[in-house]
Amino acid sequence: MSPKPKIAVVLKGYPRLSETFIAQELLGLERAGHELVLIALRRPTDGKRHPVHDEIRAPVHYLPEYLHEEPWRVLRALARAVAKRSFWRMLRPFFRDLARDRSRNRFRRLGQALVLAAEWPDDASWLHAHFIHTPASVTSYASMISGIPWTCSAHAKDIWTSQDWELSDKLGRARWTVTCTRSGYEHLRDLSSDKTRVHLSYHGLDLDRFPSFDGEHSRRDGSVPDDPVRIVSVGRAVSKKGYDILLKALSLLPADLSWRFDHIGAGELTGKLQVLAGELGLEDRIGWHGALDQKEVLSRYREADIFALASRVAANGDRDGLPNVLVEASSQRLACISTAVSGIPELIDDGHNGMLVPPESPTALAAAMERLIRDPDLRRRLGDAAERRVRADFDHHSSVGQLIGLFESEWRRSP
């Protein structure tokens, strides 16, 4: 076997603006000499691409997003699979999964796995799933059909919205699983029969794309009506990001403070949030910018005075891991306010390199924002410490190096 076999990476969708941490990891693997082929369950829906997507050389193959849209492709794959003993062996764990999750989605993942196994990319000899929910289901079934071993990167929503039985089964089937926050790591270890096969690796930042900011953030203090303090947030408009909490917090700021809030990101709740902003009387002080590419986002960080993100645990258990946007903003010496949820305290030490407040508390968030608005010296101190932390501990070369080490330990074990 080649020292660096071709890896087929299974993704939920590709490319995605919200998943730069995956794209930079793929590029890092390629730059280290690993040949990749990308397998996506969904075609792209974002209207823009980050520059990193254009630097990744790996070809992309798309599985049928809905089986009824490409029935002949699925039937051809099934016809090829039934001739293999491995297909019939795979049916036992599949029906065990189906008994616990009687859903159309379960058959959809099986159909996608059949197509993946039938159309296997030339020379690929390893499978790696990004996300332990649906991509790992497809990858696991395809692995059982093809006999190709697989590994997994788990993140946030996929961990916290999956049933424990399913996580435990996948952890047992994968050769190893890596995740990006200590809370997720400890949860997966608790569910794994072999704790040595679960690894912690923080997502790093490509600091070449986020170089040190040579300029200075402003010394605005909210006292000049024509020169408001600039507050920015980057994130999808979904429940776990807590933008309703952030808007309510903004409405609680004292009337004498001059500020402006800019939101960057698309999402299903954008319309509802804009209605809420109107009800709170904030519409004239908010800019809704939709999805922007990485260069545009970097420019917004440098123009801003404060970064705010009110992450929460959503009703379905979904939550952030360690949002990459907090790492990005910190790299630009931008003072950050967020919540003590999931992996965020693993980056932000309250009062040292940022500010943390309890989730679901507009009052606490408003108090923290008021303090930072009125005190540019505090913003500068927190921002300086935030950049030092990121550049010391969150360089993506470290996280990619850990992943390469895990892969290469498998190559050494393989005959």
Buried (B, 14 or more C-beta within 10 A) or exposed (E): EEEBBBBBBBBBBBBBBBBBBBBBBBBBBBEBEBBBBBBBBBEBEBEBBBEBBEEBEBEBBBBBBEBEEBEEBBEBBBEBBEEBEEBEEBBEBBEEBBEEBEEEEBEBBBBBBBBBBBBBBEEBBBBBBBBBBBBBBBBBBBBBBBEBBBBBBBBBBBBBEBEEEBBBBBBEBBBBBBBBBBBBBEBBBEBBEEEEBBBBBBBBBBBEBBEEBEEEBBEBBBEEEEEBBBBBBBBBBBBBBBBBBBBBBBBBBEEEBBBBBBBBBBBEBBEEBBEBBEEBEBEEBBEBBEBBBBEEBBEBBBBBBBBBBBBBBBEEEBBBBBBBBBBBBBBBBBBBBBBEBBBBBBBBBBEEBBBBBEBBBBEBBBBBBBEBBBBBEBBBBBBEBBBEBBBEEBBBBEBBBBBBEBBBEBBEEEE
